[in-house]
Amino acid sequence: MGFYSLILANIFGRFTRSLLTISGMAVAICAVVALVGIARGFKQSLKELYDERGIDLLVLQAGKVQQTSSVLPMTLADKIAALQGVERVAPALSDVVSLDSEDLVAVPVQGWLIDSFLIDELKIAAGRRLETRDQEPTEGRLGGIMIGASLSRATHKSIGDSIEVLEGSPFEVVGVFDSYNVFENGSIIMPMAALQSLMLREEEVTAIAVVTKKHETADVDLVKQAIEGLGPSVNANATREFAENLPEMKMTESVAWLTSSIALIVGSIGMLNTMLMAVFERTREIAMLRAIGWRRWRIVQMILSESVVLAVVGALLGCLGAAVLTRSLSSLPAANGMVSGDISSEVFVWGFVLAVVVGLLGGVYPAIRAARLLPVEGLRHD
């Protein structure tokens, strides 16, 4: 029997144990790929949000990293727009609401100016964009709003329907937009004045998006310094670094890696146990191979190859499971489009690399133990 045929025969010869080991590895890799993939998807989506619109700087209150906790005077936008090197600005008021009637919590809501370039660049899937008339109450509704496609699906709301942004504050859906950004796709966009009135934040904004005339790092840094020179409470964040430094992003990735590490440790222990038992049960077989001339390194290769094959098969199933899991999560109404169903190829590659590493780690001790077996002692084994 050839070398590779022997490896496959050993794996299928103990099918139940091999299946359990593969299952354990599949769960571990599924956890790694799904959790890390979702975390990186959040970060990538936020980066794309700024990159696609050419936003170079995001101005927040000094000491604040979350838009919802930042407080800036609305007049600051005009001062920034007047600075040299600034092409255009877009003030925004951000908050989070619970749509109790729809059983949705933590729905992002954005207040933008009617003439904001942010609205101009939205892809309208149904209805129309916000207009000046949407700032005025009509027929028992406080005005008009736009909702993302994901939120539309989650709430089953479309053009002409009402959504209570706050209890007792109904707004008419005048447009549904489709965004490449998972956060934005699950959000509500409404006139700035309407949201300021609802949240009792008259003449306040939480952030100001800034587009510079030149997008080179040196030019952006000059504008950043000029903005921060407007007052000690003003902080301009380069969007190329903002997503990386968000505490929520760091925490999400840390939790993802911690949970994945635990799953990988469990998978490694399972692999170690399987390969040790395989070596113990095949003591006579290994001794015979040594007796007919197999070198120790050949024995090590055989055991490690079996371990890696089990790990790779587990990785294939785990990656498939992660893809199905994230797709399923992204379609849940409760997720409100906040979970991307797409996982980057880089994360899948990492999953396979980790599987091979786990396979090697789980098989190295059993392989060394098998290689040290003396033929005479092994042939006496019952």
C-alpha positions, -999 to +999 in steps of 0.1 A: +000+000+000+013+034-010+022+062+015-009+083+007-032+053+005-021+043+039-029+078+053-064+077+039-069+041+050-060+051+086-084+080+085-113+061+071-105+030+092-115+049+123-143+068+107-163+077+138-133+092+156-122+110+125-156+124+120-158+137+156-123+153+151-133+169+118-165+182+135-146+198+163-122+214+139-151+226+117-168+243+147-135+260+157-128+273+122-164+283+117-161+305+149-128+320+137-140+328+102-175+340+111-166+362+141-134+377+126-151+381+092-180+400+108-157+422+128-135+430+098-166+435+077-177+463+101-144+480+098-142+477+060-177+489+056-169+521+077-138+527+056-157+524+024-183+548+036-157+576+038-136+565+008-165+564-016-176+599-007-141+613-006-144+623+030-110+631+044-117+643+079-144+638+105-147+666+130-159+656+165-158+672+199-124+668+215-121+638+237-150+620+220-147+590+197-184+582+193-205+605+171-235+601+193-217+615+224-201+644+205-216+680+208-206+707+183-222+741+175-238+740+140-220+773+132-187+755+133-195+740+098-195+775+082-162+783+099-146+751+086-160+757+051-143+790+050-108+775+057-082+773+029-080+738+014-116+728+022-138+719-007-171+711+011-185+702+045-215+682+057-227+686+093-246+657+108-265+649+139-263+612+149-284+593+174-297+558+181-334+550+186-355+520+194-384+513+171-406+495+197-435+490+173-411+471+150-393+452+178-360+468+167-334+483+191-304+504+183-315+518+150-291+545+138-308+578+128-290+606+110-300+642+107-286+658+075-292+692+058-315+689+028-288+702+004-261+680+019-238+662-006-243+631+016-279+629+004-270+637-032-248+606-033-273+581-019-286+556-044-324+558-044-341+524-046-376+536-043-394+570-038-374+601-038-347+620-018-354+644+010-367+678+000-375+711+018-412+701+022-402+671+043-392+695+071-429+705+076-456+685+094-484+672+072-515+651+079-506+640+114-470+633+105-440+653+116-423+652+082-405+629+058-377+605+062-356+581+041-348+546+053-321+521+042-330+490+022-321+467+051-343+487+075-371+486+049-370+449+047-368+445+085-398+467+092-417+459+060-421+496+055-421+513+021-431+546+004-460+563+022-458+542+054-453+558+088-425+551+112-425+564+148-389+575+153-398+583+189-430+572+205-458+596+193-435+610+166-446+595+133-427+603+101-436+594+065-412+573+045-406+592+013-376+573+000-357+540+003-320+540-004-295+513-010-261+518+004-229+498+002-224+505+039-240+480+063-245+507+090-261+532+067-283+506+050-300+499+084-305+535+093-330+564+091-321+597+075-342+627+082-339+665+079-314+680+104-340+704+119-365+677+126-340+655+145-326+685+164-362+692+175-369+656+185-337+652+205-338+687+220-305+696+204-313+729+187-283+743+167-262+713+177-245+686+156-225+656+165-200+655+136-189+674+105-176+656+074-149+675+055-138+670+020-105+687+011-095+701-023-064+679-024-066+644-008-028+639-003-019+632+033+002+664+037-027+686+025-052+668+047-029+673+077-027+710+070-065+713+070-067+691+101-044+716+119-064+745+108-097+730+120-083+721+154-070+757+156-106+769+157-109+759+193-097+735+221-129+715+220-125+706+183-108+675+171-104+666+134-099+628+127-084+616+095-108+590+082-080+568+070-073+561+107-107+567+123-121+532+117-090+516+129-090+535+162-127+533+171-129+515+205-160+496+193-140+482+164-111+472+186-133+456+212-153+437+185-121+423+170-106+415+204-137+396+215-138+378+181-102+367+184-106+357+221-136+336+214-119+321+183-088+313+203-108+293+228-124+274+200-090+267+185-076+254+218-105+230+221-099+219+185-062+214+192-069+193+223-094+172+203-068+167+175-041+157+201-064+132+217-074+116+184-039+113+171-026+099+205-053+072+205-045+064+168-008+059+177-017+038+207-040+016+187-016+012+158+015+004+179+020-030+162+014-015+127+039+013+133+064-012+147+060-034+116+066-003+094+098+004+113+109-032+110+105-033+072+127-002+069+106+029+075+127+057+090+115+077+119+110+108+098+087+088+075+066+078+105+065+115+116+054+125+081+026+099+081+011+109+115+014+147+107-001+142+073-031+124+088-035+152+113-033+179+087-058+161+064-083+160+092-077+197+100-081+207+063-113+188+059-126+204+091-115+238+077-134+233+045-166+224+064-160+253+089-155+279+061-187+266+044-205+268+078-192+303+084-205+315+050-239+300+056-240+314+092-232+350+082-256+349+053-283+337+077-275+363+103-275+391+077-310+382+066-325+383+101-348+412+107-333+418+142-298+423+126-312+452+106-286+448+080-257+454+105-241+421+097-225+417+064-231+384+047-198+387+028-165+375+042-133+385+026-111+359+010-083+369+034-103+357+063-109+323+046-072+320+039-065+327+076-090+300+085-071+274+065-037+285+078-049+282+113-064+248+106-030+236+093-012+250+123-037+234+147-033+201+128+005+202+131+004+212+168-021+185+175-001+159+156+035+167+165+036+150+199+019+118+188+041+117+157+073+120+178+060+094+202+053+070+173+088+077+157+105+068+190+088+034+192+113+005+190+102-022+166+108-050+191+087-033+218+060-025+194+057-060+180+051-073+216+022-049+220-012-066+222 
